[in-house]
């Protein structure tokens, strides 16, 4: 397929399909995440990237036959490797025999949370989750370093007028979105704080929260959204989330426990577990939501900026009529 | 058929090889990212399908249920999905910067342009 837009939309559908597959496999928390990430945010980011890099793929010259042979051989070897695997759905497979029974049988006494996935994520394997949050935070910094542009006030005014003329036509979408956004945000908060009792938690809530803000930014223009959510503020929140997570760990160290051992946070071990899980889920939610928003704002901000520059360039080119394309691109890179 | 019990792994392998093929056979960088996403999802499906227990239910404790699917792979994949989108965003950011620097996201165009730049750089060095 040569049209990249079609490719991206198909990827979104694929994400939604795999989410429904995860529901069929009893992995409700995972399905939740995949539905909001795979079908929502990742499709959006790819769309923005495609709109910046060009929509069509040029035909390739090299032959795909070699690649095909490599793929067939690797696939054949992998299928040969699966012949020793336990059958699908068997209850006595090795994967179910080590730590899993402990999680299933003892987590209610030890952690006191009904959703086993939450208790494993936030309590038994909290250190692991801490690492994941730091990775997300680092990826956010990376995108910031690669794509952030110096914004000047006069650019903003131009972009705003451009946005306003562009969005006149989406009147119905804008009104429906305006009605929906409070509910999306409320739902995100519900998912955030109900993670102990049902599917949900900081990761899902963060992504849903970010999706609401991104929806707003898409329909009302980036500069309007930036006025609602300050750039410095959102960066601060991203850092604060990681900090909160780390602080819970340090607090349990100071109370005489191990790093991220919540039992010592309060007098009652179960109450301590509840407090610890609540706090770190909050930290995760803050970081995930603000990193997603930062990533989208930077992509869209760079796009607006480039668009603006190109407009200026065209005006200049008309007056001076000098060398074109090549120069234009180099200028952009600087 | 005994061997049919392994079909979940075969679906994973097929998906994985589709992703792998896209990554190595296509020169377009956005398509490579899509290929990586498919590859990634195949690993997610691998983990989740291993966690499934016949007759089990979602790992949320209830009074009248005593067979649950394995919660550990769910936890691992849940975080992996969100980390995956963050790293994908980083990759896309790199693609955008490459487009700005070279004016193209096709591997061959970038390679020839890079070679040309290197050659002219070498010549400059020699004349100095």
Contacts between the chains, C-beta under 8 A, distances in Angstrom:
chain1	res1	chain2	res2	distance
A	4	B	28	7.3
A	4	B	30	5.5
A	4	B	31	7.2
A	7	B	30	7.5
A	7	B	31	6.5
A	7	B	34	5.7
A	8	B	30	7.8
A	8	B	34	7.3
A	11	B	34	5.4
A	11	B	37	6.2
A	11	B	38	7.8
A	14	B	38	7.2
A	14	B	41	7.2
A	15	B	41	7.6
A	18	B	41	5.4
A	18	B	44	7.1
A	18	B	45	6.7
A	21	B	45	6.8
A	21	B	48	7.9
A	22	B	44	7.9
A	22	B	48	5.7
A	25	B	48	4.8
A	25	B	49	6.1
A	25	B	51	7.2
A	25	B	52	4.9
A	25	B	69	7.3
A	26	B	51	7.7
A	26	B	52	6.2
A	26	B	56	6.3
A	26	B	57	6.0
A	26	B	58	4.6
A	26	B	59	7.4
A	26	B	68	8.0
A	26	B	69	4.2
A	27	B	48	4.9
A	27	B	51	6.7
A	27	B	58	7.3
A	27	B	69	7.0
A	27	B	73	7.8
A	27	B	74	4.8
A	27	B	77	7.3
A	28	B	58	4.8
A	28	B	60	7.6
A	29	B	74	5.7
A	29	B	78	5.4
A	30	B	44	7.4
A	30	B	48	6.1
A	30	B	74	5.3
A	30	B	77	5.2
A	30	B	78	5.2
A	30	B	81	7.0
A	33	B	78	5.3
A	33	B	81	4.8
A	33	B	82	6.4
A	34	B	44	7.4
A	34	B	81	5.7
A	37	B	81	5.3
A	37	B	82	6.3
A	37	B	84	7.7
A	37	B	85	4.9
A	38	B	41	7.3
A	38	B	81	7.2
A	41	B	85	5.8
A	42	B	37	6.9
A	42	B	85	5.1
A	42	B	88	6.1
A	45	B	85	7.6
A	45	B	88	7.1
A	45	B	89	5.4
A	45	B	92	5.9
A	46	B	30	7.1
A	46	B	33	7.2
A	46	B	34	7.4
A	46	B	92	6.7
A	49	B	30	6.4
A	49	B	33	8.0
A	49	B	92	4.2
A	49	B	95	6.2
A	49	B	96	6.0
A	50	B	30	6.1
A	52	B	96	5.3
A	52	B	99	6.7
A	53	B	29	7.8
A	53	B	30	6.4
A	53	B	95	6.3
A	53	B	96	6.4
A	53	B	99	4.4
A	53	B	105	4.9
A	54	B	99	7.5
A	54	B	105	7.0
A	57	B	26	7.6
A	57	B	28	4.5
A	57	B	30	7.9
A	57	B	31	6.5
A	57	B	106	7.7
A	58	B	27	7.9
A	58	B	28	7.6
A	58	B	106	5.3
A	58	B	109	7.8
A	60	B	25	7.9
A	60	B	26	6.7
A	60	B	27	4.7
A	60	B	28	7.9
A	60	B	106	7.6
A	60	B	108	7.1
A	61	B	108	6.5
A	62	B	27	7.6
A	62	B	108	7.7
A	64	B	21	7.9
A	64	B	25	4.3
A	67	B	21	6.0
A	67	B	24	4.6
A	67	B	25	3.8
A	68	B	21	6.9
A	68	B	25	7.3
A	70	B	24	6.8
A	71	B	17	4.9
A	71	B	20	5.6
A	71	B	21	4.6
A	71	B	24	7.5
A	72	B	17	7.8
A	74	B	17	6.6
A	74	B	20	6.8
A	75	B	13	5.5
A	75	B	14	7.2
A	75	B	16	7.7
A	75	B	17	4.1
A	78	B	13	4.6
A	78	B	16	7.3
A	78	B	17	7.8
A	79	B	9	7.6
A	79	B	10	6.1
A	79	B	13	5.4
A	82	B	6	5.4
A	82	B	9	3.9
A	82	B	10	6.9
A	82	B	13	7.0
A	83	B	3	7.8
A	83	B	6	7.0
A	85	B	6	6.2
A	85	B	9	5.7
A	87	B	5	3.3
A	87	B	6	6.6
A	88	B	5	5.5
A	88	B	6	6.9
A	88	B	7	6.8
A	88	B	8	4.5
A	88	B	9	7.9
A	88	B	49	6.5
A	88	B	52	7.0
A	89	B	5	8.0
A	89	B	52	5.5
A	89	B	53	6.3
A	89	B	54	3.8
A	90	B	5	7.8
A	90	B	53	7.8
A	90	B	54	7.1
A	91	B	53	5.0
A	91	B	54	6.7
A	91	B	56	7.5
A	91	B	67	7.4
A	93	B	50	7.2
A	95	B	50	5.4
A	95	B	51	7.1
A	95	B	70	6.1
A	95	B	72	8.0
A	95	B	73	7.4
A	96	B	53	6.7
A	96	B	70	5.4
A	99	B	72	6.4
A	100	B	70	4.6
A	100	B	71	6.9
A	100	B	72	5.6
A	103	B	71	5.6
A	103	B	72	6.6
A	104	B	59	7.0
A	104	B	68	5.4
A	104	B	71	7.0
A	107	B	61	7.7
A	108	B	61	5.8
A	114	B	60	5.8
A	114	B	61	4.8
A	114	B	62	8.0
A	115	B	59	7.4
A	115	B	60	4.9
A	115	B	61	7.7
A	116	B	59	4.1
A	116	B	60	6.8
A	116	B	61	6.6
A	116	B	68	7.0
A	116	B	71	4.2
A	117	B	59	5.7
A	117	B	60	7.7
A	117	B	71	5.0
A	117	B	74	5.0
A	117	B	75	5.7
A	117	B	78	6.9
A	120	B	71	5.4
A	120	B	72	6.3
A	120	B	75	4.7
A	121	B	75	4.7
A	121	B	78	6.7
A	121	B	79	7.2
A	125	B	75	6.2
A	128	B	79	7.6
A	129	B	79	6.1
A	132	B	79	4.2
A	132	B	80	7.9
A	132	B	82	7.3
A	132	B	83	5.4
A	135	B	83	5.2
A	135	B	86	6.8
A	135	B	87	7.7
A	136	B	82	6.3
A	136	B	83	6.0
A	136	B	86	4.5
A	139	B	83	7.7
A	139	B	86	3.6
A	139	B	87	5.6
A	139	B	89	6.4
A	139	B	90	4.8
A	140	B	86	6.8
A	142	B	90	4.8
A	142	B	93	7.1
A	143	B	89	5.6
A	143	B	90	5.8
A	143	B	93	4.7
A	146	B	90	7.6
A	146	B	93	4.3
A	146	B	94	6.5
A	146	B	96	7.6
A	146	B	97	5.5
A	147	B	93	5.1
A	147	B	96	6.5
A	147	B	97	7.4
A	197	B	60	7.9
A	198	B	60	6.6
A	199	B	58	7.5
A	199	B	60	7.3
A	201	B	78	7.9
A	203	B	78	6.1
A	203	B	79	6.6
A	203	B	81	7.9
A	203	B	82	4.8
A	206	B	82	7.8
A	207	B	82	6.8
A	207	B	85	8.0
A	288	B	82	6.1
A	291	B	86	6.5
A	292	B	85	7.8
A	295	B	86	7.5
A	295	B	89	4.6
A	295	B	93	7.9
A	298	B	93	7.6
A	299	B	89	7.8
A	299	B	92	7.5
A	299	B	93	7.3
A	299	B	96	7.3
A	302	B	96	6.9
A	306	B	100	7.8
A	325	B	103	7.5
A	326	B	103	7.7
A	329	B	100	7.2
A	329	B	102	7.8
A	329	B	103	4.1
A	332	B	100	5.3
A	333	B	100	4.8
A	333	B	101	4.8
